[in-house]
């Protein structure tokens, strides 16, 4: 759709204005519909909506540099050296095109429904949404001769588009301040969040310079310039270096293709590392498709097929032997898949899954055509990859045997539930909960404090398994994790069956200290790697015990954060006593129930996939064998991992 095809048109200018206002009012009334949330995620989304327009300009071939600045007062300024948003009068609306971009609510968008823009297609999607949700927005455009400026407040135009000077360089500058009436939770940008996303966009758009600068503290200006000539291959390389993973072959395998009529393209970079984990990142039109979709399916399907065909052809798998499974050929694989297409269709609520079936075919064909040839031309790499996949297949066999053995053993030992489990009476998973508690003393308080009708307690003991270096077969023998698996009842790995799950909520309860954080990371990593559907379906929670008890007379107040402690202290005035809880064991049964386990009053965090993926990443670095990245990580995150003894 071109700018002059925007459908929201009426005859008279006055009428237009009303409609425009109505359009943006809708955004202010239901911001979540347009940006997902009004929390920190939504706030950062504003920046992406603006930057995406400059990236489109870069993809169209007219922009090479994008600057993103965080200015004092949480103001964002985005500058590009593209052609400049057109300033000419847009015929149907009778106002400058740039004004249309900022005041007319465009169809589509990520959360609104409908399609999504493609490179070289519809520009300006999202600018009006950002404008509506900003206290003020200013746009400056230079067309190579004149510089123009216009200002808006909460979506309303407050100046006409004015010529303010001369200039020879073309480009667009947009500056905005998120509206704290909308973003009530926070208006503070997180540098790491923005830099992660902008770096990712630089990988996906090879050669484009994206520079992020944080000028909030004039004494300490921080800046990163992201530009990767290697595109998605650089992305794979970056992931391996960042996670300190050793690769098993030196070259990154890279394929690229377009469809016949040039309306879609696909690009893949892949490399195997020594770990047992698979990491496939897929993107459609630069949007991260977290739930995969057709492009990812096409990749997995043809990878498995090509690998098996090749293994048969060179007699790596003999007659009568089983094929390699999908998991076998993806063990230790890091891959980035990026497709670009017109009319991308996204499935699922979060729009994180690609639905266009033609992408399955395109990616499948790309891998089929190119991978076999690659393997034949690079025998050393092929050898390393096949040795790895065959090992994976053998380990999976061993895991199956270990599992059967574990099953026989539990069958022989009787009831099959772990001895330390204090089970609940109810069998109804809509109400049942299991608390996984580190340490026997905390386990004791939890057992005493719980409501035994629906709350079960499983104390953890035994040596922590280094999940990092373990495949499934090791998990089966581990005395710390086996009771968890048995108590939950739903199996692990590719055999997991949530219909057998014995508790609807699985709650990790650990101290608010370094050891507690260790056990949380371990458990999350374990669930992420071996019982992922539990996270995806929202079954995993983290209990939030209070950090302080403030006592005044006979009254007890509990604080779950330092801010809350300060608030309570100032409300109570003088003469109170404050106790810092160092561990769950310091609370008696009644206190633990009251502050942490009573569904009516407790605070719990539901674990989302992102949290678990982050835990997994932390774990890889902390538990890996490399000293240097570990030290770097700890230094960088010193405030989070104080006293960590690793
Ligand atoms: F939309 C926006 F306000 F969010 C925004 C747009 C923000 C920023 C920072 C940059 C841009 C933007 C838009 N950069 N470059 C462009 N390009 C156009 O809008 C453009 C220029 C020329 C032509 C043409 O056909 O001549 C077409 C377009 C869409």
Boltz pocket constraint, residues with backbone or C-beta under 6 A from the ligand:
constraints:
  - pocket:
      binder: B
      contacts: [[A, 49], [A, 50], [A, 51], [A, 53], [A, 54], [A, 57], [A, 78], [A, 79], [A, 80], [A, 82], [A, 83], [A, 84], [A, 85], [A, 86], [A, 101], [A, 121], [A, 123], [A, 124], [A, 125], [A, 126], [A, 127], [A, 139], [A, 172], [A, 173], [A, 174]]
      max_distance: 6.0
